Amino acid sequence: MRNITGMCLCEKVKYEISGELGPIFNCHCSKCRRWYGAAFRTRASVDISQFKILDGHSYLSKYKSSENVSKHFCNNCGSPLHSTYEDNPSVIGIPLGPLEGVGSRPKANIHTGSKASWYQITDGLPQYESWPNSESKVRETNA
């Protein structure tokens, strides 16, 4: 079993993920764009049993960004670290930017219905206007 490591910008919070990540997506929702100050956030999910904070517990803070989601971050440097979900407490959402050792690539662009107006998606991956499921509308990759 391989381990993936991550840390915040100031390197006070360090964490480890054991095993493989769940599917990787580029999320274009307005909350991810605001949280990261970027056109999108590349993210995956893992089971809570795979995630372990190695150092910096005292630097962890959280913000309830919606009724169901809490964003966890370093209170020293402000780096976003992970998300937790009240309706699914066994899952943690992980941004890929702080990780070392990721061997997979994104599978799709999600929440493209609220993507930044100034950004054009050109990666050729499938595009979903919301979360991908059997009823999701796939946008043309040149949209």
Number of C-alpha atoms within 10 A of each C-alpha: 5 10 14 18 19 22 23 21 15 12 14 18 24 19 19 18 21 16 14 17 20 14 14 19 25 24 27 26 21 17 15 20 17 13 14 13 10 13 20 25 24 19 20 19 19 19 17 14 11 16 20 13 15 14 14 15 13 11 14 17 16 16 11 13 13 10 9 11 16 17 18 19 20 23 15 16 14 15 19 23 25 19 20 21 17 11 10 10 10 12 18 19 20 25 23 20 15 16 17 13 10 14 8 11 11 16 13 19 29 26 20 22 15 15 21 16 7 6 11 12 15 9 12 11 17 16 28 22 18 19 17 17 8 6 8 13 14 16 14 11 15 12 9
